């Protein structure tokens, strides 16, 4: 499964332009500088995406046995913190459940077995960013996982685009297809090349990728489709991602894979820091660390003032009532 994920992610990778796009009817809307600026803004926007991704993956090996796995990942972010809850199942049976989190004071990784309590696998008090997903920076991993709707790393010099841009039309709007090639690096050990297709009516969001990837001894062909619905602050909102792969295994056999991921994305800049802590999962905080709770002082004083007014009002009523009674009797 990890190979399939690596192959599918490799098809989206970072992009960069070698030069301005050749003359097209709307080429001025898709220049290098405009595209990079748009991608940087989308990257900033993605930093406040709160998201749940539900994925189903099926694969068929040369033994002709089909395996089914599924995952449900929850992502939370604010300005200083990031959190990922990963839940994986195999043929309907829970395999693992993990939490990766970084806050302003520490980082941690939790794990638990089905129907058990959370246990601390690692805690990072000196350098919170040491809480990584594998060897990847957690923040980058989360951004890459929920920001695939738009290739925001256009300025990366490692990837080159050909000078051939093909304009096509579909039922909903104009499309531009661009050939690309990316070498393998230490950070992205997958070499890939192929064609990316962008849709103008979606603000040039990435809608389709066809690629051939090389990872170790495997060569994988991939077809990736992105679907969108609505927008967040002017950017198309990713709702579904479908990845189809095929890898020759020798002796005429082919390993195939199908991954379908549904995205539920909400924009929120105000997720409280307390949601990225150990106590949010029923565990004690590290010694000497206490998180500020929402201030209640103002409400207390307003409550005291209200009670005081009620007591004073009742006292005045009781004081005036005997005088009223005695005057009526006379």
C-alpha positions in Angstrom: 0.0 0.0 0.0 2.9 2.4 0.8 4.2 1.9 -2.7 0.9 2.7 -4.3 0.6 5.9 -2.1 4.1 6.9 -3.1 3.4 6.4 -6.8 0.1 8.3 -6.6 1.6 11.2 -4.7 4.5 11.4 -7.2 2.2 12.2 -10.0 1.1 15.5 -8.3 4.5 16.6 -7.2 6.1 20.1 -7.4 6.0 21.9 -10.7 8.0 24.8 -12.3 7.9 26.6 -15.5 11.0 26.9 -17.8 9.5 29.8 -19.5 6.2 31.7 -20.2 3.4 29.8 -21.8 3.3 30.2 -25.6 0.6 32.3 -27.2 -2.9 31.0 -26.6 -6.2 32.7 -26.5 -6.0 33.2 -22.8 -2.2 32.7 -22.2 -1.9 36.0 -20.2 -4.1 34.4 -17.5 -1.7 31.6 -16.9 1.8 33.0 -16.9 4.6 31.8 -14.7 4.4 34.7 -12.2 0.6 34.5 -12.0 0.6 30.8 -11.5 3.3 30.9 -8.8 1.5 33.7 -7.0 -1.8 31.8 -7.1 -0.2 28.7 -5.7 1.5 30.6 -2.9 -1.9 32.0 -1.9 -3.5 28.6 -2.0 -0.7 27.2 0.2 -1.4 29.9 2.8 -5.1 29.1 2.6 -4.5 25.4 3.0 -2.8 26.1 6.3 -6.2 26.6 7.8 -8.1 23.7 6.2 -9.7 21.4 8.7 -10.3 18.2 6.8 -11.5 14.6 6.9 -10.3 12.3 4.1 -11.9 8.9 3.7 -10.1 6.6 1.3 -10.8 3.1 -0.1 -8.0 1.2 -1.9 -8.2 -2.1 -3.7 -5.3 -3.9 -5.3 -5.0 -7.1 -7.4 -1.7 -9.0 -7.4 -0.4 -11.8 -9.6 -1.9 -14.3 -7.3 -5.2 -12.8 -8.4 -6.2 -12.2 -4.8 -7.9 -8.8 -4.3 -7.0 -6.9 -1.1 -9.1 -4.1 0.3 -7.8 -1.5 2.6 -9.4 1.8 3.8 -8.3 4.7 5.8 -9.9 7.6 7.6 -7.7 10.6 8.3 -8.6 13.7 10.3 -6.5 16.8 9.9 -6.6 19.9 12.1 -4.5 23.1 12.0 -4.0 26.5 13.4 -1.2 29.0 13.1 1.2 27.2 15.5 -0.2 23.6 15.6 -1.0 20.7 13.4 -2.6 17.3 14.0 -3.3 14.2 12.1 -5.4 11.2 13.2 -4.8 8.2 11.0 -7.1 5.1 11.1 -6.4 2.1 8.8 -8.5 -1.0 8.1 -7.8 -4.1 6.1 -10.9 -6.0 4.7 -13.0 -4.2 7.3 -10.7 -5.0 10.3 -9.0 -2.2 12.2 -5.2 -2.5 11.7 -3.9 0.6 13.5 -4.9 4.0 14.8 -2.4 6.8 15.4 -2.2 10.4 16.3 0.6 12.7 15.1 0.5 16.2 16.6 2.6 19.4 17.1 1.7 22.3 19.3 3.7 25.4 20.4 5.3 23.5 23.4 5.8 19.9 22.4 5.1 17.2 19.8 3.8 13.7 20.3 2.8 10.5 18.6 0.0 8.3 20.1 -1.1 4.8 19.2 -3.9 2.5 20.4 -5.3 -0.9 19.7 -9.0 -1.5 18.9 -11.2 -0.5 21.9 -8.2 0.4 24.0 -7.0 3.7 25.5 -4.4 5.9 23.8 -0.7 5.2 24.6 2.2 7.6 24.1 4.6 6.2 21.5 6.9 9.3 21.4 6.9 12.7 23.0 9.2 15.6 21.8 9.7 18.3 24.5 12.8 19.9 23.2 11.9 20.2 19.5 8.2 19.7 18.7 8.8 19.4 15.0 10.6 16.1 15.6 7.1 14.6 15.6 7.2 13.5 12.0 5.1 11.3 9.7 7.7 8.7 8.9 10.7 10.9 7.9 8.5 13.7 6.5 7.7 17.0 8.2 4.2 16.7 9.7 3.0 20.2 8.5 4.2 19.6 5.0 2.7 16.1 4.9 -0.7 17.5 6.0 -0.6 20.4 3.5 0.3 18.0 0.7 -2.4 15.6 1.8 -5.3 18.1 1.7 -3.9 20.6 -0.8 -3.8 18.4 -3.9 -6.6 20.3 -5.6 -4.0 22.8 -6.9 -0.3 22.1 -7.5 1.1 24.9 -5.3 4.8 24.1 -5.7 5.1 25.5 -9.2 8.4 27.3 -8.4 10.2 24.1 -7.6 13.3 24.1 -9.9 13.6 20.3 -9.8 10.6 19.8 -12.2 10.6 20.9 -15.7 7.7 21.5 -18.1 7.9 21.0 -21.8 7.4 24.0 -24.2 4.4 22.2 -25.7 1.0 23.2 -24.3 -2.1 21.6 -25.8 -5.4 23.4 -25.5 -8.5 21.2 -25.4 -12.2 21.8 -24.7 -14.7 19.8 -22.7 -18.4 20.2 -21.9 -17.6 22.5 -18.9 -14.8 24.7 -20.1 -11.3 25.1 -21.5 -8.5 22.7 -20.6 -4.7 23.0 -20.9 -2.5 19.9 -21.0 1.2 20.2 -20.1 3.9 17.6 -20.4 6.3 17.4 -17.4 9.2 15.5 -16.1 10.6 15.3 -12.5 13.8 13.5 -11.4 14.1 11.5 -8.2 15.5 13.3 -5.1 16.2 12.4 -1.5 13.0 14.0 -0.5 10.9 12.6 -3.4 12.6 9.3 -4.4 10.2 8.7 -7.3 11.2 9.7 -10.8 8.1 10.5 -12.9 7.0 12.1 -16.2 3.7 12.5 -17.8 0.9 15.0 -18.6 -1.0 17.3 -16.4 -4.4 18.8 -17.4 -5.7 22.1 -15.9 -9.2 23.5 -16.2 -9.6 27.3 -16.7 -13.2 27.4 -15.3 -11.8 26.1 -12.0 -9.1 28.7 -11.8 -6.6 26.4 -13.5 -7.0 23.7 -10.8 -5.4 20.4 -11.6 -8.1 17.9 -12.9 -6.2 15.0 -14.5 -2.7 13.5 -14.5 -1.3 10.6 -16.6 2.2 9.5 -15.6 4.8 6.8 -15.6 6.8 6.6 -12.4 10.0 4.7 -11.5 10.6 3.7 -7.9 13.4 1.3 -7.2 12.8 -1.7 -9.6 9.1 -0.9 -10.2 7.6 1.1 -13.1 4.0 2.2 -12.5 1.5 3.8 -14.9 -1.0 6.1 -13.2 -4.2 8.0 -14.0 -5.4 10.5 -11.5 -8.6 12.5 -11.5 -9.7 15.3 -9.2 -13.3 16.4 -8.7 -14.4 19.8 -7.1 -17.5 21.4 -5.7 -17.8 25.0 -4.8 -14.9 27.1 -3.6 -13.2 28.5 -0.6 -12.1 32.1 -0.8 -11.9 31.9 -4.6 -10.2 28.5 -5.0 -12.0 25.4 -6.2 -12.6 22.9 -3.3 -11.4 19.4 -3.8 -14.0 16.8 -3.0 -12.8 13.6 -4.6 -9.6 12.0 -5.9 -9.4 8.8 -7.9 -6.1 7.0 -8.6 -5.7 4.1 -11.0 -2.4 2.3 -11.2 -0.8 -0.6 -13.0 2.6 -2.2 -12.3 4.1 -5.1 -14.3 5.3 -7.9 -12.0 6.9 -10.3 -14.5 5.7 -13.5 -16.1 3.0 -11.5 -17.8 1.2 -10.6 -14.5 0.1 -7.0 -13.7 -0.5 -5.5 -10.2 -3.3 -3.0 -10.4 -4.7 -0.6 -7.8 -7.7 1.7 -7.4 -7.9 4.4 -4.8 -10.9 6.6 -4.2 -10.6 9.4 -1.6 -13.4 11.7 -0.5 -12.5 15.1 1.0 -14.6 17.1 3.5 -12.8 20.4 3.8 -13.8 23.3 6.1 -11.9 26.6 6.5 -11.3 27.7 10.1 -8.6 30.0 11.4 -9.7 29.7 15.1 -9.2 26.1 16.2 -8.1 26.4 19.9 -4.6 25.2 21.0 -6.1 22.8 23.5 -7.3 20.5 20.6 -3.6 19.7 19.8 -2.6 18.5 23.3 -2.3 15.2 25.1 -5.2 16.2 27.4 -7.5 16.3 24.3 -7.0 12.5 24.2 -7.5 11.9 27.9 -3.8 11.9 28.8 -2.0 14.0 31.3 0.1 17.0 30.2 3.9 16.9 30.6 5.1 18.1 33.9 5.0 21.9 34.3 2.8 22.5 31.2 -0.6 24.1 31.7 -2.8 25.5 28.9 -4.8 28.7 29.4 -8.6 28.2 29.5 -10.9 30.8 28.1 -11.1 33.7 30.5 -14.2 33.7 32.7 -13.4 36.8 34.8 -15.6 39.1 32.8 -18.6 36.8 33.1 -18.0 36.4 36.9 -18.0 40.2 37.4 -21.1 40.6 35.2 -22.8 37.9 37.3 -21.9 39.6 40.6 -23.2 42.9 39.3 -26.5 41.3 38.2 -27.0 39.6 41.5 -26.2 42.9 43.4 -28.8 44.8 41.3 -31.4 42.2 42.1 -30.7 42.3 45.9 -30.7 46.1 45.9 -34.0 46.3 43.9 -35.6 43.8 46.3 -34.4 45.8 49.3 -36.0 49.0 47.9 -39.2 47.1 47.2 -39.4 45.8 50.8 -38.5 49.2 52.2 -41.3 51.0 50.2 -44.0 48.4 50.7 -44.7 49.0 54.5 -45.0 52.8 53.9 -47.5 52.1 51.1 -49.5 49.8 53.3 -49.6 52.2 56.3 -50.7 55.1 54.0 -53.6 53.1 52.6 -54.7 52.1 56.1 -54.9 55.8 57.3 
